[in-house]
């Protein structure tokens, strides 16, 4: 899986077993969402959530987590 620092966007992986270079934290992980946290135009961290279910994350999850990442980024700017 291409790294977040190269993609710079939210990544939803429906099935991690389909990714050639995916490195799981757990053998049970089946899907994942990764959302960048931006501060001053740079990615300073990420929200990374794994699931034991295939296709566990959707556009609603993406929008919600991007809003959370935006709030975190704003707080870290101060």
Secondary structure, DSSP 8 states (H G I E B T S, - for coil): ---HHHH-S-EEES-GGG-TT---SSTT--EEEEEEEEETTEEEEEEEEEESSTT---HHHHHHHHHHHHHHHHHHH-
